[in-house]
Amino acid sequence: MVDDKLRTPGAVRDAERWTAHNYHPLPVVISSAEGAWLTDVDGRRYLDFLAGYSALNFGHRHPQLIAAAHAQLDRLTLTSRAFIHDQFADFCRELAELCGKDLVLPMNTGAEAVETGIKVARKWGYQVKGVPAGQANIVVAEGNFHGRTTTIVSFSTDEDARADFGPYTPGFTVVPYGDLAALTAAIDENTVAVLLEPIQGEQGVVVPPEGYLPGVRQVCTERDVLFIADEIQSGLGRTGATFACDHEGVVPDMYLLGKALGGGIVPVSAVAANADVLGVLKPGQHGSTFGGNPLACAVATEVVRLLATGEFQRRSAELGERLRAGLEGLVGKGLVEVRVRGLWAGLDIDPALMSGREACERLAARGVLAKDTHGSTIRLAPPLVITEEEIDLAVTQLAEVLAG
């Protein structure tokens, strides 16, 4: 590292010069990473407390995942779904078994998984439930974040995500998150699905009231409506269980998965459901050139095998309690409220002290990277390979930031 010739400012300027400003990143330029640590172009090291919005649950460059990617790169990377490749069946079978479902439909991004879930639910509604053509509706929640396609932002309540992208796709009813009575009242004879995040990540790791998810499961069963759980951020070990729904013993009709499924190496998403739901799709009705490609399947199969041991779920649960204890000790000392489930936390900072953005900038200066969400709220989502000492380090740095 050469102090008088730091590369970061110039790299930041170049990024701002040549890219659309759809993000407002912290002024940090990362060049390498391993485990829970990142290194910038000037040699500074940072503790990663964002983990790629939960896409890096297993840390940066997990050896088992990197080995799987390297091995597959030497053999085969893409065939399209016009042919079957030798990684496909194992991935689909092992993921289906992890989810307790009959079938898996691989895609690429989380938004693609959500779009796929919407299409499948509508088709199921017309072909199985008997909803009149063009009348299907889906109930969703305020504060949701399911992606950024034109259909998905049509039912967003975040004006930054939604404004000026209309005309909007009809067929969605928005109700308050956590309000079972409002959700029940919104379901009518043409409702085909309820689409929810079991924990709202983008909103600030908002955990619904106890009993809400079981109530949603019950009303969906009673009213012949699919319960679709968007576990793209909350799933795959993040919350101390394989799925966030597991904490209340709830099994949805459909899981939407992504982010960590690709191990932080390639984009991988999937829809998992039983044959009576996913079986409504026939050849030519939905697809993806890159969905389920050999490289993606090789990496994602190793991800599923890591989860099948239960090690990462246990780490998240145990270390999450240490994180909770540390953060709750800061309530009244700059934090107004803390919400923690496993290694996932939402922190509301006293807005009189600073904004979430200011807090993240100050944390970055102290070697910890996190991300603000709305106003004075920030999220913490360290890789599940983090250690007790690293959690304590991050909490100490946060305390120093709050103390000014």
C-alpha positions as CSV (number, residue, x, y, z in Angstrom):
1,M,0.0,0.0,0.0
2,V,1.4,3.4,-1.0
3,D,-0.3,6.2,1.0
4,D,0.5,9.0,-1.4
5,K,-0.8,7.2,-4.4
6,L,-4.1,5.7,-3.3
7,R,-6.1,4.2,-6.1
8,T,-9.5,4.3,-4.5
9,P,-10.5,7.9,-5.4
10,G,-9.7,7.5,-9.1
11,A,-11.5,4.1,-9.3
12,V,-14.6,5.6,-7.6
13,R,-14.6,8.5,-10.2
14,D,-14.2,6.1,-13.1
15,A,-17.1,4.0,-11.8
16,E,-19.3,7.0,-11.5
17,R,-18.3,8.3,-14.9
18,W,-19.0,5.1,-16.9
19,T,-22.1,3.6,-15.2
20,A,-25.7,4.5,-14.8
21,H,-26.3,5.8,-11.3
22,N,-28.9,3.2,-10.2
23,Y,-26.8,2.5,-7.1
24,H,-25.2,4.7,-4.5
25,P,-22.3,2.5,-3.3
26,L,-20.0,3.3,-0.5
27,P,-16.7,4.8,-1.8
28,V,-14.8,1.5,-1.4
29,V,-13.2,-0.4,-4.3
30,I,-12.8,-4.1,-3.6
31,S,-10.1,-6.2,-5.4
32,S,-10.1,-9.5,-3.4
33,A,-11.9,-11.3,-0.7
34,E,-11.8,-14.5,1.4
35,G,-14.1,-15.8,4.0
36,A,-15.6,-12.8,5.8
37,W,-13.0,-10.3,4.7
38,L,-12.6,-8.0,1.8
39,T,-9.5,-6.1,0.6
40,D,-9.6,-2.9,-1.4
41,V,-7.3,-1.7,-4.2
42,D,-5.1,0.1,-1.6
43,G,-4.7,-3.0,0.6
44,R,-7.2,-2.0,3.3
45,R,-9.1,-4.9,4.8
46,Y,-12.8,-4.8,5.7
47,L,-15.1,-7.1,7.6
48,D,-18.0,-7.9,5.3
49,F,-21.3,-7.5,7.2
50,L,-23.5,-7.4,4.1
51,A,-22.5,-10.7,2.4
52,G,-23.9,-9.6,-1.0
53,Y,-27.4,-9.1,0.4
54,S,-27.2,-12.7,1.6
55,A,-25.8,-14.1,-1.7
56,L,-22.5,-14.9,0.2
57,N,-23.9,-16.9,3.0
58,F,-20.9,-19.3,2.8
59,G,-18.4,-16.5,2.6
60,H,-16.1,-15.3,-0.2
61,R,-14.5,-18.0,-2.2
62,H,-15.6,-21.0,-0.1
63,P,-13.0,-23.7,-1.0
64,Q,-15.6,-26.4,-1.7
65,L,-17.6,-24.1,-4.0
66,I,-14.6,-22.7,-5.8
67,A,-13.4,-26.3,-6.4
68,A,-16.7,-27.2,-7.9
69,A,-16.6,-24.2,-10.2
70,H,-13.1,-24.8,-11.4
71,A,-13.8,-28.5,-12.1
72,Q,-16.9,-27.6,-14.1
73,L,-15.2,-24.8,-16.0
74,D,-12.8,-27.4,-17.4
75,R,-15.6,-29.5,-18.7
76,L,-18.8,-27.8,-19.8
77,T,-20.5,-24.4,-19.0
78,L,-23.6,-24.1,-21.1
79,T,-25.9,-26.3,-23.2
80,S,-29.2,-24.5,-22.9
81,R,-32.2,-26.5,-21.8
82,A,-32.4,-27.9,-25.4
83,F,-30.2,-30.7,-24.1
84,I,-29.7,-32.4,-20.7
85,H,-26.3,-32.2,-19.1
86,D,-24.8,-34.4,-16.4
87,Q,-25.1,-31.9,-13.5
88,F,-28.8,-31.2,-13.9
89,A,-30.5,-34.1,-12.4
90,D,-28.4,-34.2,-9.2
91,F,-29.0,-30.5,-8.6
92,C,-32.7,-30.7,-9.1
93,R,-33.1,-33.9,-7.0
94,E,-30.9,-32.7,-4.1
95,L,-32.6,-29.2,-4.0
96,A,-36.0,-30.8,-4.2
97,E,-35.1,-33.1,-1.2
98,L,-33.8,-30.1,0.8
99,C,-37.1,-28.3,0.2
100,G,-39.3,-31.4,0.7
101,K,-40.9,-30.8,-2.7
102,D,-41.4,-32.9,-5.8
103,L,-40.0,-30.6,-8.5
104,V,-37.5,-27.8,-9.0
105,L,-37.4,-25.2,-11.8
106,P,-34.0,-23.6,-12.1
107,M,-33.6,-20.0,-13.2
108,N,-30.9,-17.3,-12.8
109,T,-31.9,-14.3,-10.7
110,G,-34.2,-13.8,-7.8
111,A,-36.5,-11.6,-9.8
112,E,-36.8,-14.4,-12.4
113,A,-37.8,-16.8,-9.6
114,V,-40.5,-14.4,-8.5
115,E,-41.7,-13.9,-12.0
116,T,-41.8,-17.7,-12.5
117,G,-43.8,-18.1,-9.3
118,I,-46.3,-15.5,-10.4
119,K,-46.7,-17.2,-13.8
120,V,-47.1,-20.7,-12.3
121,A,-49.6,-19.5,-9.7
122,R,-51.7,-17.8,-12.4
123,K,-51.6,-20.9,-14.6
124,W,-52.5,-23.1,-11.6
125,G,-55.4,-20.8,-10.9
126,Y,-56.8,-21.1,-14.3
127,Q,-56.1,-24.8,-15.0
128,V,-56.6,-26.3,-11.5
129,K,-58.7,-23.9,-9.4
130,G,-60.9,-22.9,-12.2
131,V,-60.5,-19.1,-12.0
132,P,-62.1,-17.3,-15.1
133,A,-59.5,-16.4,-17.7
134,G,-57.7,-13.1,-17.0
135,Q,-59.2,-12.7,-13.5
136,A,-56.5,-14.2,-11.3
137,N,-55.2,-12.0,-8.4
138,I,-52.4,-12.4,-6.0
139,V,-52.2,-10.9,-2.5
140,V,-48.9,-9.3,-1.5
141,A,-47.7,-7.2,1.5
142,E,-46.8,-3.6,2.0
143,G,-43.1,-3.0,2.3
144,N,-42.3,-6.0,0.1
145,F,-39.2,-6.4,-2.0
146,H,-39.4,-9.1,-4.6
147,G,-37.2,-7.6,-7.3
148,R,-37.3,-4.8,-9.9
149,T,-39.0,-6.1,-13.0
150,T,-42.0,-4.0,-14.3
151,T,-44.4,-6.6,-13.0
152,I,-42.8,-6.8,-9.6
153,V,-42.5,-3.0,-9.1
154,S,-46.2,-2.8,-10.0
155,F,-47.0,-4.0,-6.5
156,S,-44.1,-2.4,-4.7
157,T,-44.9,0.3,-2.1
158,D,-41.5,1.8,-2.3
159,E,-41.8,4.9,-4.5
160,D,-38.1,4.9,-5.4
161,A,-38.6,1.4,-6.9
162,R,-42.0,2.1,-8.5
163,A,-42.3,5.7,-9.6
164,D,-42.2,6.5,-13.4
165,F,-42.1,2.8,-14.4
166,G,-45.8,2.5,-15.3
167,P,-48.1,1.5,-16.8
168,Y,-48.3,-1.1,-14.0
169,T,-49.3,-4.7,-14.2
170,P,-52.7,-5.4,-12.7
171,G,-53.7,-8.5,-10.6
172,F,-52.2,-7.7,-7.2
173,T,-53.8,-6.7,-3.9
174,V,-51.6,-5.1,-1.3
175,V,-52.3,-5.5,2.4
176,P,-50.3,-4.5,5.6
177,Y,-47.5,-6.9,6.4
178,G,-48.2,-9.0,9.5
179,D,-52.0,-8.2,9.5
180,L,-53.7,-11.6,9.1
181,A,-57.2,-10.2,9.2
182,A,-56.5,-7.8,6.3
183,L,-54.9,-10.6,4.3
184,T,-57.8,-12.9,4.9
185,A,-60.3,-10.2,3.9
186,A,-58.4,-9.5,0.6
187,I,-58.7,-13.1,-0.6
188,D,-61.6,-13.7,-3.0
189,E,-62.8,-16.4,-5.3
190,N,-60.2,-15.4,-7.9
191,T,-57.2,-15.2,-5.6
192,V,-54.6,-17.8,-6.7
193,A,-51.8,-17.0,-4.3
194,V,-50.4,-15.1,-1.4
195,L,-46.9,-14.0,-2.0
196,L,-44.8,-13.0,1.1
197,E,-41.3,-12.7,2.4
198,P,-41.4,-14.6,5.7
199,I,-39.0,-11.8,6.9
200,Q,-38.9,-8.6,5.0
201,G,-35.2,-7.9,4.3
202,E,-35.2,-4.7,2.3
203,Q,-37.6,-3.2,4.8
204,G,-35.1,-3.6,7.6
205,V,-35.3,-7.3,8.6
206,V,-38.9,-7.0,9.7
207,V,-40.0,-10.2,11.5
208,P,-43.8,-10.7,11.4
209,P,-45.8,-11.3,14.6
210,E,-45.7,-14.8,16.1
211,G,-48.5,-16.9,14.6
212,Y,-48.8,-14.8,11.4
213,L,-47.1,-17.3,9.1
214,P,-49.1,-20.3,10.5
215,G,-52.2,-18.2,10.1
216,V,-51.4,-17.4,6.5
217,R,-50.7,-21.1,5.9
218,Q,-54.1,-22.0,7.4
219,V,-56.1,-19.5,5.4
220,C,-54.4,-20.4,2.2
221,T,-55.3,-24.1,2.7
222,E,-58.9,-23.3,3.7
223,R,-59.5,-20.9,0.7
224,D,-57.6,-23.1,-1.9
225,V,-54.9,-20.5,-2.5
226,L,-51.2,-21.1,-3.0
227,F,-48.8,-19.8,-0.3
228,I,-45.6,-18.6,-2.0
229,A,-42.7,-17.9,0.3
230,D,-40.0,-15.6,-1.1
231,E,-37.0,-17.0,0.7
232,I,-34.5,-15.5,-1.7
233,Q,-32.8,-13.4,1.1
234,S,-34.1,-15.2,4.2
235,G,-33.5,-18.8,3.1
236,L,-30.6,-21.2,2.9
237,G,-29.3,-20.9,6.5
238,R,-29.4,-17.1,6.9
239,T,-31.9,-17.1,9.8
240,G,-30.6,-20.1,11.8
241,A,-32.8,-22.6,9.9
242,T,-32.8,-23.8,6.3
243,F,-35.8,-21.5,5.6
244,A,-37.2,-18.7,7.7
245,C,-40.6,-20.4,7.5
246,D,-39.1,-23.3,9.5
247,H,-39.1,-21.2,12.6
248,E,-42.8,-21.5,12.9
249,G,-43.2,-24.9,11.4
250,V,-44.7,-23.6,8.2
251,V,-44.4,-25.3,4.8
252,P,-45.4,-23.1,1.9
253,D,-46.8,-24.5,-1.4
254,M,-43.9,-22.9,-3.3
255,Y,-40.4,-21.7,-2.3
256,L,-38.7,-19.0,-4.3
257,L,-34.9,-19.3,-3.9
258,G,-31.9,-17.4,-5.1
259,K,-28.9,-15.4,-3.9
260,A,-27.0,-17.8,-1.7
261,L,-28.0,-20.7,-4.0
262,G,-25.2,-19.6,-6.3
263,G,-22.6,-19.5,-3.6
264,G,-21.5,-16.0,-4.5
265,I,-20.0,-17.4,-7.7
266,V,-22.8,-17.5,-10.3
267,P,-26.4,-16.3,-10.3
268,V,-28.7,-19.2,-9.5
269,S,-32.4,-19.2,-8.6
270,A,-35.1,-21.8,-8.4
271,V,-38.7,-22.4,-7.8
272,A,-39.5,-25.5,-5.7
273,A,-43.0,-26.9,-5.4
274,N,-45.0,-30.2,-5.7
275,A,-46.0,-31.7,-9.1
276,D,-49.6,-30.6,-8.7
277,V,-48.3,-27.0,-8.9
278,L,-45.2,-26.9,-11.0
279,G,-46.7,-29.6,-13.2
280,V,-49.0,-27.1,-14.9
281,L,-46.1,-26.0,-17.0
282,K,-45.6,-27.7,-20.4
283,P,-42.8,-27.5,-22.9
284,G,-42.6,-24.1,-24.6
285,Q,-44.6,-22.3,-21.9
286,H,-41.7,-21.0,-19.8
287,G,-37.9,-21.2,-19.9
288,S,-34.4,-19.6,-19.7
289,T,-31.4,-20.1,-21.9
290,F,-29.0,-19.9,-18.9
291,G,-31.3,-21.3,-16.3
292,G,-30.0,-24.6,-14.9
293,N,-26.7,-24.3,-16.8
294,P,-23.9,-26.8,-16.0
295,L,-21.7,-24.3,-14.1
296,A,-24.6,-23.1,-12.1
297,C,-25.8,-26.6,-11.3
298,A,-22.3,-27.7,-10.2
299,V,-21.9,-24.8,-7.8
300,A,-25.5,-24.9,-6.5
301,T,-25.3,-28.7,-5.9
302,E,-22.4,-28.1,-3.6
303,V,-24.3,-25.3,-1.9
304,V,-27.2,-27.8,-1.2
305,R,-24.7,-30.3,0.1
306,L,-23.2,-27.8,2.5
307,L,-26.7,-27.0,3.8
308,A,-27.6,-30.7,4.0
309,T,-25.1,-31.1,6.9
310,G,-26.9,-28.6,9.0
311,E,-23.6,-27.0,10.0
312,F,-24.4,-23.6,8.6
313,Q,-27.9,-23.4,10.1
314,R,-26.4,-24.2,13.5
315,R,-23.7,-21.6,13.1
316,S,-26.2,-19.0,12.1
317,A,-28.5,-19.8,15.1
318,E,-25.6,-19.9,17.7
319,L,-23.6,-16.9,16.4
320,G,-26.9,-15.0,15.9
321,E,-27.5,-15.1,19.6
322,R,-24.1,-13.6,20.2
323,L,-24.9,-10.9,17.6
324,R,-28.3,-10.3,19.2
325,A,-26.7,-9.9,22.7
326,G,-24.2,-7.4,21.4
327,L,-26.7,-5.3,19.5
328,E,-29.3,-5.3,22.2
329,G,-26.7,-3.9,24.5
330,L,-26.6,-0.8,22.3
331,V,-30.3,-0.1,22.5
332,G,-30.6,3.3,24.2
333,K,-27.0,4.0,23.3
334,G,-27.7,5.2,19.8
335,L,-30.0,2.3,18.7
336,V,-33.7,2.7,19.0
337,E,-34.7,-0.9,18.0
338,V,-33.0,-4.1,17.0
339,R,-34.5,-7.0,15.1
340,V,-32.4,-10.2,14.8
341,R,-33.1,-13.6,13.4
342,G,-30.0,-15.8,13.1
343,L,-27.2,-13.8,11.4
344,W,-29.5,-11.2,10.0
345,A,-30.3,-8.0,11.8
346,G,-32.1,-4.7,11.3
347,L,-31.0,-1.7,13.3
348,D,-32.9,1.5,13.8
349,I,-30.5,4.3,14.7
350,D,-31.7,7.3,16.5
351,P,-32.4,9.7,13.6
352,A,-31.2,12.6,15.7
353,L,-27.7,11.0,15.7
354,M,-27.2,10.2,12.0
355,S,-28.8,8.6,9.0
356,G,-28.2,5.0,8.0
357,R,-26.0,6.1,5.2
358,E,-23.8,8.2,7.6
359,A,-23.5,5.2,10.0
360,C,-22.4,2.9,7.1
361,E,-19.8,5.4,6.0
362,R,-18.4,5.7,9.5
363,L,-18.4,1.9,9.9
364,A,-16.5,1.6,6.6
365,A,-13.9,4.0,7.9
366,R,-13.5,1.6,10.8
367,G,-13.2,-1.4,8.6
368,V,-16.7,-2.8,8.7
369,L,-19.0,-2.8,5.6
370,A,-22.7,-2.7,6.0
371,K,-25.7,-1.3,4.1
372,D,-28.3,1.2,5.0
373,T,-31.8,0.6,3.7
374,H,-34.4,3.3,4.6
375,G,-33.8,6.5,6.6
376,S,-31.8,5.6,9.7
377,T,-32.1,1.9,9.4
378,I,-29.2,-0.4,8.5
379,R,-29.0,-4.1,7.9
380,L,-26.3,-6.5,9.0
381,A,-25.9,-9.9,7.3
382,P,-22.4,-11.3,7.8
383,P,-21.4,-14.5,6.1
384,L,-22.2,-17.6,8.0
385,V,-18.5,-18.5,8.3
386,I,-18.0,-15.5,10.6
387,T,-16.4,-16.1,14.0
388,E,-17.3,-15.0,17.5
389,E,-14.3,-12.6,17.5
390,E,-15.3,-11.0,14.2
391,I,-18.9,-10.5,15.5
392,D,-17.5,-8.8,18.6
393,L,-15.2,-6.7,16.5
394,A,-18.1,-5.4,14.4
395,V,-20.3,-4.7,17.4
396,T,-17.5,-2.8,19.1
397,Q,-17.0,-0.7,15.9
398,L,-20.7,0.0,15.8
399,A,-20.7,1.1,19.4
400,E,-17.8,3.5,18.7
401,V,-19.7,5.0,15.7
402,L,-22.8,5.5,17.8
403,A,-20.8,7.1,20.6
404,G,-19.5,9.6,18.1
